[in-house]
Amino acid sequence: MTRFSPRTAPLRRAGGLAATALLLAAGPLTVAAAAPARAADPVFTLGGPAETALHPYAEGGGAPKRSTAGITVTNPADEGYEGEFTLTFDLTGVAGVADVAFDPGPGVECETKGTRSAVCTGDTLAPGLSTVTGLLLGAAKGSEQGAAGTIRVTGEARSATSTPLAAPFAPFTPFTTRVTVGGPDLVMRKLPFDHEPTPGQKQQAPITFANRGSRDADGVVLTLRYSRGLDIPQRYSNCAYTTDETWTTARCSVDGAFEAGATYTLAAPLTLEATTRAYRDLFVYGIQEAGTVPRAASTARSERGSGTVLRAVPLTKAPAARGVDLEPGDNEQEAEFRTANTADFMAYGDEASGAAGATVTARLGFHNDGPAWIGRIRSGGSVAAVDFTVPQGATVTSAPKGCRGVTAEGAYREDRKTPAPRYLCPAPTAVRDGGGLDLSFGLRIDKALIGAAGRVTVRGPGLQEAGLPFDPKPGNNTARVVLNGQSGGGPSPSPAPPAEGGPGAGSGRTPSAAPGTSGTGAPGTTGRGGSLASTGSPAAMTASVTAIAALTTGLALFAAARRRRKA
């Protein structure tokens, strides 16, 4: 048998020679396809509270009061991990300090092996952070105040990419948590606010908290978080302030020993104000022992206040001690405010012109003309959506991230790859006064119809909730995107009717041209002023250039032949 290589085989036809030349130009031929790559096993990270305080053992009998510590696993992959995993708990460090029981999550089974160890098993790890099991911790009989120990957790999972040369188990990062008997129990008292204020209304906030634990708290941190529609005008020198799009956070460090059994209040009450932009707002106020507050994960810079020192003074007193909070769930309170206010969401569209085959950019969206900011900070859902119906004769070539294509009637669309006749684009969870949502769509003009119009509507976030209850001016919630207005763009034998579901005459607000522009412009321009991105089809341009070159060459050859015949 003769072996043939694409580089050495005899070439019998010119066609074969050309084909081989093309193959060689493309590079060496790969005989066997590479095996499909498999993603490497993720590194799972175990976690939980760094330290947990236990209620002292009740010598008089009765049910022991337990504390809970959730043990978590972080799966960094985008998809769930399907495979058997095992977590092993080393309990030798808490012998004589704590009794341990388990509250496993769905699909997880846990088994203790005496008082020294325990094992939890499962077969699925969801993407991101999930709680595998809760540790139910109670002080052991005979344990004393201040007794402490550690629980170490390790894990392993059957590897999805296991091969003879690879490790059979996917890696876990181990975790250790500390357990201490006794501690403070800081409890924040709920304040009786007026929860339906008017803009500009001020309320006193005499923050009051107690230590109901068995030990003293060595200093405390008072945390105040209030959303954009609220303000606390005082700026204390022992508080660090950070502000972002939605929240202002103040962390105030107060020195001193806050005794077990005592109650404390601020030396002077705070003032909480509903500003002119208030609508639906939250005020969160909490107290924690100094040294136990996690560092804020905000990228905003913090600033120190320039006012007086915020101080807490005792209302009642009691005996002393110190440590980790016994019941962290009661350290914080929150108040929700519903201020009678409005916000005006104003839609805007665009005008563009272009010949058939050109691609233009249409800019559209809405602006919040205030006075209120609007946020769904509790639910985290979108406050509104932009509903864009594409002009007739145009096709969307690019849409903003997060925009979802739907049918012309607004129904769900299975096909997410091909361009849609209509798009829904969710607004963020919060829209500031003066803010809004700006979107940019690429539109290819397939047919240059005069005055082809699409509709832009700012509406409720779902198709079943079209209204904006806070907006008193629904008349400016709609605008238009117009392609090739009456005086510009490419030729068309007749005007285009409105796009399906689109506006009729006078149904929306179309922005006028910027000063110094015609309002329509030449092909590839926008009526909002300035040039609009416009590109023809690359294939069509290449074909045109090729045709022109061929025509020029043909004419030259034809002229030369005529000269020879005449000679």
Steps between C-alpha positions, in 0.01 A plus 500: 500500500626839410450773755405838361570831661335824385851637445649208292219333304523531115259762372317387187271795425535874513189509716669263744811722499292808585313322776823370649655845485207634696541224761871569533436874535263426784777315690576134583203262491398365840439127464322438830274746684606586851290358781245751630641704786342453842494776753729446796336412830419813703659563839218497755530732801357410839382782725283615790520730804850562634372470857177397671400577859303250708250565776645365827383155607182517708587316821137507612394276213257578222560499127845639410500819292684428176690726262514432125803522270440443128773314310515614138666389176586738216500344153670752265371329185205638302323164514415260780745224585349155457704254702528340841663716768589445866559750781687379808468683834778467758329561836790414731570872557162562667489192724373614840416845356205441268248236397456488121196395297426549129223659294590390142377675188298337217664191354760480779529230768712537814618235747692551824766251605505529876606839634819523294388533139209515256450458124253668261449369145312623192505476121445856372667836564311797359696785335601783731454500877274241665450376857571130531407455864435693817693417817273501806734591786426487871733543797614163639409404853772617736638760258599837649470858387770579246570136407584480129594253228505457121321286241692419181316414177659333198345369178548298187292444186524232236678664206302542177828504302672214674755316280788262580731804505267734694400518865185291571348771721415866436669730755335676795638790705463400869330716763531546877246666730548595866241431770490691832276457804339826608502844342312827468158519336447845353134570424379804301170653610245570223409870466139622450537698176228660288533272197304726261683835519474794262802643315703715739360337816754442782477237775703439815687167519615434860700182425479266802658155551560250780752229584300195608795263491718339765812711426591862426548640148839670464396801290219506243448602138171671415413456131247732335389434139244719331386503137521798266171663601605532866768705675658537846646851502735437796854394401687362802880496522511136616289383202623399153253583219475338157244583230412318179214518249246365750632510857683712753671292769641635825713278725550661840757356743408558865759411764431360847386187680131438436396290794290186495148578621528876427305716253649795310374791288665778302599811694301700241242348261562490126283692255358299208367709210284401201652713220323645197606192298358244749256235374554141625792494742667293771687593817706217652663545841708234673747447785794258520799451721816672379731264313218278371372728221609375154669756279254656254522364145437844348738658249393850607743701712399572858522842663516595867240734638611838629245541781497395865566150632202265502467356851280239668397540864350237734132498585538204737805316638599142590807275572795435259679264240576484109502287171309396180129590463265221608206601278623703197153492344367770735787747455325692223168667426366662186225748416327529162361835388236570232520870420221666301706611198526463120757448226466587130647232270538663154563276196724617216561362152714585197495591130735348245540482122672253274477322167398136471778279636639764736526436876421788735502541878177595678532640851193475721391461861355715777595770748371550858401864534427449873449627753507151660755226450340157440641176639388145574774452756317233700397270213795581274277504191505746209306823553399530133575377150553652156274340237641555147311406184739493200410724202363325192762419237784479757675211675678514836870414457601569860301542821614605850588228746197398705243594235273209412345449159125428496235457232327800343217446750743491793478125563789272599728405212682166496745614231765715669752505215323667210392868516161568659232754402479631858727522805448537877792655691481500883602808696720459812371436852535872575475809276625824653334834449682637195595147393336260256582226249690568175497228232664465159366272222665423168242505217558379144273677250377215280250719313531879500139590578420866558402571859519142633425540873555278801362554848702556822300465823616513861263280698470265794763223512265224381256477211219450751593815697510770236440801722738706713300583816744771608492686164231774472581579134442186288478716187880520472559128561508435124734619224593389147799377300455631144702379202521714184268787587308677221795713384793260522625146455471273203219506239172325555192487280264549792507585874541209741213428738579490875674181617271228635394607844671835432372852558262694284527871438562698815533187714848567625773754548769507232805708593555804278824555313793653681581865415672528164354178353215439262315251716535230236847526348674311227498119487681365804426800724279554802236761553632551857809677365844376394578202282348163570703184464420354156666212319412329174520125454871389476408233243315753286792746516748226401278393210468860380877555502555172317237583237650845437850349459371236259308758298807725474721210386241388242469849352880528471528163320211588271664832401837330433335239276324769295831684450666179372218432257519856361879469459 
